[in-house]
Protein backbone atom coordinates (compact mmCIF):
# COMPACT_ATOMS: atom_id res chain seq x y z
CA UNK A 1 0.00 0.00 0.00
CA UNK A 2 1.48 3.29 -1.06
CA UNK A 3 1.72 6.41 1.04
CA UNK A 4 -0.95 8.20 -1.02
CA UNK A 5 -3.44 5.34 -0.53
CA UNK A 6 -2.85 5.40 3.23
CA UNK A 7 -3.28 9.16 3.26
CA UNK A 8 -6.51 8.84 1.25
CA UNK A 9 -7.83 6.17 3.65
CA UNK A 10 -7.12 8.45 6.62
CA UNK A 11 -8.87 11.33 4.85
CA UNK A 12 -11.93 9.12 4.21
CA UNK A 13 -12.12 8.09 7.87
CA UNK A 14 -11.77 11.71 8.99
CA UNK A 15 -14.56 12.79 6.61
CA UNK A 16 -16.84 10.03 7.90
CA UNK A 17 -16.20 11.01 11.53
CA UNK A 18 -16.83 14.67 10.70
CA UNK A 19 -20.14 13.83 9.00
CA UNK A 20 -21.31 11.73 11.95
CA UNK A 21 -20.40 14.47 14.44
CA UNK A 22 -22.22 17.02 12.29
CA UNK A 23 -25.35 14.85 12.30
CA UNK A 24 -25.21 14.45 16.09
CA UNK A 25 -24.70 18.20 16.60
CA UNK A 26 -27.54 18.95 14.20
CA UNK A 27 -29.95 16.76 16.18
CA UNK A 28 -28.82 18.44 19.40
CA UNK A 29 -29.55 21.86 17.88
CA UNK A 30 -32.94 20.62 16.70
CA UNK A 31 -33.84 19.50 20.23
CA UNK A 32 -32.72 22.90 21.54
CA UNK A 33 -34.79 24.69 18.90
CA UNK A 34 -37.82 22.58 19.82
CA UNK A 35 -37.81 24.03 23.32
CA UNK A 36 -36.81 27.53 22.13
CA UNK A 37 -40.14 27.70 20.28
CA UNK A 38 -38.48 28.22 16.90
CA UNK A 39 -41.41 26.42 15.26
CA UNK A 40 -44.32 27.11 17.64
CA UNK A 41 -46.69 24.45 16.28
CA UNK A 42 -44.14 21.67 16.68
CA UNK A 43 -43.15 22.97 20.12
CA UNK A 44 -46.79 22.87 21.24
CA UNK A 45 -47.09 19.38 19.81
CA UNK A 46 -44.03 18.27 21.80
CA UNK A 47 -45.43 19.81 25.01
CA UNK A 48 -48.81 18.09 24.53
CA UNK A 49 -47.22 14.70 23.76
CA UNK A 50 -44.85 14.94 26.73
CA UNK A 51 -47.73 15.95 29.03
CA UNK A 52 -49.84 13.02 27.85
CA UNK A 53 -46.90 10.65 28.29
CA UNK A 54 -46.38 11.98 31.83
CA UNK A 55 -50.05 11.37 32.68
CA UNK A 56 -49.97 7.87 31.19
CA UNK A 57 -46.77 6.97 33.05
CA UNK A 58 -48.33 8.25 36.27
CA UNK A 59 -51.62 6.38 35.92
CA UNK A 60 -50.64 3.08 34.26
CA UNK A 61 -48.35 0.62 36.08
CA UNK A 62 -44.99 -0.02 34.36
CA UNK A 63 -45.74 -3.75 34.06
CA UNK A 64 -48.70 -3.03 31.77
CA UNK A 65 -46.70 -0.53 29.71
CA UNK A 66 -43.93 -3.09 29.12
CA UNK A 67 -46.54 -5.72 28.28
CA UNK A 68 -48.25 -3.43 25.72
CA UNK A 69 -44.87 -2.48 24.20
CA UNK A 70 -43.85 -6.14 23.88
CA UNK A 71 -47.12 -7.21 22.30
CA UNK A 72 -46.89 -4.32 19.85
CA UNK A 73 -43.26 -5.10 18.97
CA UNK A 74 -43.63 -8.83 18.43
CA UNK A 75 -46.99 -8.83 16.64
CA UNK A 76 -46.30 -5.92 14.28
CA UNK A 77 -45.34 -8.22 11.37
CA UNK A 78 -48.49 -10.30 11.90
CA UNK A 79 -50.80 -7.29 11.97
CA UNK A 80 -49.14 -5.35 9.13
CA UNK A 81 -47.10 -7.63 6.82
CA UNK A 82 -45.96 -4.78 4.55
CA UNK A 83 -45.00 -2.47 7.42
CA UNK A 84 -42.06 -0.14 6.77
CA UNK A 85 -40.29 0.64 10.06
CA UNK A 86 -39.63 4.27 10.91
CA UNK A 87 -38.58 6.30 13.92
CA UNK A 88 -41.18 8.88 14.89
CA UNK A 89 -38.74 10.90 17.01
CA UNK A 90 -36.28 11.27 14.13
CA UNK A 91 -39.15 12.20 11.80
CA UNK A 92 -40.30 14.86 14.26
CA UNK A 93 -36.80 16.29 14.75
CA UNK A 94 -36.17 16.40 11.00
CA UNK A 95 -39.00 18.94 10.69
CA UNK A 96 -37.34 21.38 13.10
CA UNK A 97 -34.53 23.53 11.67
CA UNK A 98 -30.99 23.35 13.03
CA UNK A 99 -29.05 26.53 13.80
CA UNK A 100 -27.32 26.41 10.42
CA UNK A 101 -30.66 26.10 8.62
CA UNK A 102 -32.03 29.04 10.64
CA UNK A 103 -29.10 31.22 9.56
CA UNK A 104 -29.56 30.19 5.93
CA UNK A 105 -33.29 30.88 6.18
CA UNK A 106 -32.69 34.36 7.63
CA UNK A 107 -30.26 35.15 4.83
CA UNK A 108 -32.73 33.99 2.18
CA UNK A 109 -35.68 36.09 3.39
CA UNK A 110 -36.72 38.65 0.75
CA UNK A 111 -36.50 41.67 3.07
CA UNK A 112 -33.25 40.70 4.75
CA UNK A 113 -31.05 42.31 2.07
CA UNK A 114 -32.91 45.59 2.32
CA UNK A 115 -32.60 45.55 6.12
CA UNK A 116 -28.85 44.95 5.91
CA UNK A 117 -28.43 47.85 3.49
CA UNK A 118 -30.48 50.16 5.73
CA UNK A 119 -28.36 49.25 8.77
CA UNK A 120 -25.15 50.39 7.04
C-alpha positions as CSV (number, residue, x, y, z in Angstrom):
1,X,0.0,0.0,0.0
2,X,1.5,3.3,-1.1
3,X,1.7,6.4,1.0
4,X,-1.0,8.2,-1.0
5,X,-3.4,5.3,-0.5
6,X,-2.8,5.4,3.2
7,X,-3.3,9.2,3.3
8,X,-6.5,8.8,1.2
9,X,-7.8,6.2,3.7
10,X,-7.1,8.4,6.6
11,X,-8.9,11.3,4.8
12,X,-11.9,9.1,4.2
13,X,-12.1,8.1,7.9
14,X,-11.8,11.7,9.0
15,X,-14.6,12.8,6.6
16,X,-16.8,10.0,7.9
17,X,-16.2,11.0,11.5
18,X,-16.8,14.7,10.7
19,X,-20.1,13.8,9.0
20,X,-21.3,11.7,12.0
21,X,-20.4,14.5,14.4
22,X,-22.2,17.0,12.3
23,X,-25.4,14.9,12.3
24,X,-25.2,14.5,16.1
25,X,-24.7,18.2,16.6
26,X,-27.5,19.0,14.2
27,X,-30.0,16.8,16.2
28,X,-28.8,18.4,19.4
29,X,-29.5,21.9,17.9
30,X,-32.9,20.6,16.7
31,X,-33.8,19.5,20.2
32,X,-32.7,22.9,21.5
33,X,-34.8,24.7,18.9
34,X,-37.8,22.6,19.8
35,X,-37.8,24.0,23.3
36,X,-36.8,27.5,22.1
37,X,-40.1,27.7,20.3
38,X,-38.5,28.2,16.9
39,X,-41.4,26.4,15.3
40,X,-44.3,27.1,17.6
41,X,-46.7,24.5,16.3
42,X,-44.1,21.7,16.7
43,X,-43.2,23.0,20.1
44,X,-46.8,22.9,21.2
45,X,-47.1,19.4,19.8
46,X,-44.0,18.3,21.8
47,X,-45.4,19.8,25.0
48,X,-48.8,18.1,24.5
49,X,-47.2,14.7,23.8
50,X,-44.9,14.9,26.7
51,X,-47.7,15.9,29.0
52,X,-49.8,13.0,27.8
53,X,-46.9,10.7,28.3
54,X,-46.4,12.0,31.8
55,X,-50.0,11.4,32.7
56,X,-50.0,7.9,31.2
57,X,-46.8,7.0,33.1
58,X,-48.3,8.2,36.3
59,X,-51.6,6.4,35.9
60,X,-50.6,3.1,34.3
61,X,-48.4,0.6,36.1
62,X,-45.0,0.0,34.4
63,X,-45.7,-3.7,34.1
64,X,-48.7,-3.0,31.8
65,X,-46.7,-0.5,29.7
66,X,-43.9,-3.1,29.1
67,X,-46.5,-5.7,28.3
68,X,-48.2,-3.4,25.7
69,X,-44.9,-2.5,24.2
70,X,-43.8,-6.1,23.9
71,X,-47.1,-7.2,22.3
72,X,-46.9,-4.3,19.9
73,X,-43.3,-5.1,19.0
74,X,-43.6,-8.8,18.4
75,X,-47.0,-8.8,16.6
76,X,-46.3,-5.9,14.3
77,X,-45.3,-8.2,11.4
78,X,-48.5,-10.3,11.9
79,X,-50.8,-7.3,12.0
80,X,-49.1,-5.4,9.1
81,X,-47.1,-7.6,6.8
82,X,-46.0,-4.8,4.5
83,X,-45.0,-2.5,7.4
84,X,-42.1,-0.1,6.8
85,X,-40.3,0.6,10.1
86,X,-39.6,4.3,10.9
87,X,-38.6,6.3,13.9
88,X,-41.2,8.9,14.9
89,X,-38.7,10.9,17.0
90,X,-36.3,11.3,14.1
91,X,-39.2,12.2,11.8
92,X,-40.3,14.9,14.3
93,X,-36.8,16.3,14.7
94,X,-36.2,16.4,11.0
95,X,-39.0,18.9,10.7
96,X,-37.3,21.4,13.1
97,X,-34.5,23.5,11.7
98,X,-31.0,23.3,13.0
99,X,-29.1,26.5,13.8
100,X,-27.3,26.4,10.4
101,X,-30.7,26.1,8.6
102,X,-32.0,29.0,10.6
103,X,-29.1,31.2,9.6
104,X,-29.6,30.2,5.9
105,X,-33.3,30.9,6.2
106,X,-32.7,34.4,7.6
107,X,-30.3,35.1,4.8
108,X,-32.7,34.0,2.2
109,X,-35.7,36.1,3.4
110,X,-36.7,38.7,0.8
111,X,-36.5,41.7,3.1
112,X,-33.2,40.7,4.7
113,X,-31.0,42.3,2.1
114,X,-32.9,45.6,2.3
115,X,-32.6,45.5,6.1
116,X,-28.8,44.9,5.9
117,X,-28.4,47.8,3.5
118,X,-30.5,50.2,5.7
119,X,-28.4,49.3,8.8
120,X,-25.2,50.4,7.0
